Every structure is written in structure tokens, then in C-alpha cells.
Amino acid sequence: MLIVTGYIHVDPADLTQFLGDLQVLSVATRQRAGNISYDAAVADPEAGQLLISERWSDQSALSAHLGAIDTQAFVSRWQGHMQGDIRKYDASNERGLLEN
């Protein structure tokens, strides 16, 4: 499994439109093969900061998402209007929070 997480910043004046566009993308993304979860939360509305959290079954599923027409259109629309630090992690020992 891959975990994708980090922060995205947009101009606070653009936050409502960004969230609307992201919601549309999220609905489609959650239906994609290999998507386990795809979520964003506003961490600081005054700064336009969002926390991103995604889980994918494998790299091919993530790559298919990144190459999808709607993902590319979203990135193209917001490129230059968003900044972020998003990282990808390999997870090989998933278990419940209270399990050792």
C-alpha cells in the first residue's frame, strides 16, 4: 500500500472554489481501481492550508490516477495557484492503532 500525505496551500480567497473543484475530483477518484481512501481537510482556512491524505493499493493504481484526464485537468487548472509538500510512503505492515 502507498500512503500519500502532506499539505497544499492556496490563496484563501480561492479556497471555496478549490474545495469545490477538489470535491468533484474526489468523487471520481474514490471510484478508481486501487483507491483505498482520498481525503482532504482544511487545516487553516485563513492561510488556505489543506491536509491531504490518500491511500492506494499500489503504484500502478496511483499512476493511473495521476494520469487520468480529470486529474490532469484539475492540476492544470490549479497549477501556479497552489503550492504543496506532498509525500508518498510505502506501507507494508498495516494494523490497528492499538495493535503491536
C-alpha positions in Angstrom: 0.0 0.0 0.0 1.1 3.6 -0.6 0.2 6.5 1.6 0.2 9.9 0.1 0.1 12.8 2.6 1.1 16.4 3.1 -0.1 20.0 2.8 -1.4 22.1 -0.1 -1.7 25.9 0.2 -4.0 28.0 -2.0 -4.8 31.7 -1.7 -7.5 31.9 1.0 -9.7 33.9 -1.5 -9.6 30.8 -3.8 -10.3 28.2 -1.1 -14.0 27.8 -1.7 -13.5 27.3 -5.5 -10.6 25.0 -4.9 -12.6 22.9 -2.5 -15.5 22.7 -5.0 -13.2 21.5 -7.8 -11.5 19.0 -5.4 -14.8 17.6 -4.4 -15.7 16.9 -8.0 -12.3 15.2 -8.5 -12.7 13.3 -5.2 -16.0 11.7 -6.2 -14.4 10.2 -9.3 -11.1 9.3 -7.6 -12.8 7.3 -4.9 -14.3 5.0 -7.6 -10.9 4.3 -9.2 -9.4 0.8 -9.0 -6.9 0.6 -6.3 -8.1 3.7 -4.3 -8.5 2.9 -0.6 -9.1 6.5 0.6 -8.9 10.0 -0.8 -9.4 12.9 1.6 -8.6 16.5 2.2 -9.3 18.7 5.2 -8.9 22.4 5.7 -6.2 22.7 8.3 -6.1 26.6 8.4 -8.7 28.5 6.3 -7.1 31.8 7.0 -3.8 30.5 5.5 -5.5 28.4 2.7 -3.9 25.3 4.1 -5.3 21.8 3.4 -4.1 18.5 4.8 -4.1 15.8 2.1 -4.4 12.0 2.9 -4.6 9.3 0.3 -4.1 5.5 0.3 -3.6 3.4 -2.8 -3.2 -0.3 -3.2 0.0 0.1 -5.3 2.0 2.4 -7.6 0.1 1.4 -10.8 -3.2 2.5 -9.2 -1.6 5.8 -8.1 0.0 6.3 -11.5 -3.4 5.6 -13.3 -5.0 8.3 -11.1 -2.2 10.8 -11.7 -2.5 10.2 -15.5 -6.3 10.3 -15.6 -7.8 13.1 -17.7 -9.8 14.7 -14.8 -6.7 14.6 -12.5 -4.6 16.3 -15.2 -7.3 18.9 -15.8 -7.5 19.7 -12.1 -3.7 20.0 -11.8 -3.6 22.2 -15.0 -6.3 24.5 -13.7 -4.7 25.0 -10.3 -1.0 24.8 -11.3 0.5 28.1 -10.3 -2.3 28.8 -7.8 -1.3 26.1 -5.3 1.8 25.1 -3.6 2.4 22.0 -1.6 4.6 19.4 0.1 3.0 16.1 -0.7 5.0 12.9 0.1 4.5 9.2 -0.8 5.3 6.4 1.7 5.4 2.7 1.3 3.4 0.8 3.9 3.9 -2.9 4.4 2.7 -3.6 7.9 -0.8 -2.2 8.3 -2.6 -3.0 11.6 -5.0 -1.4 14.0 -3.8 1.6 16.1 -3.7 -0.3 19.3 -2.1 -3.5 17.9 1.7 -4.0 18.4 
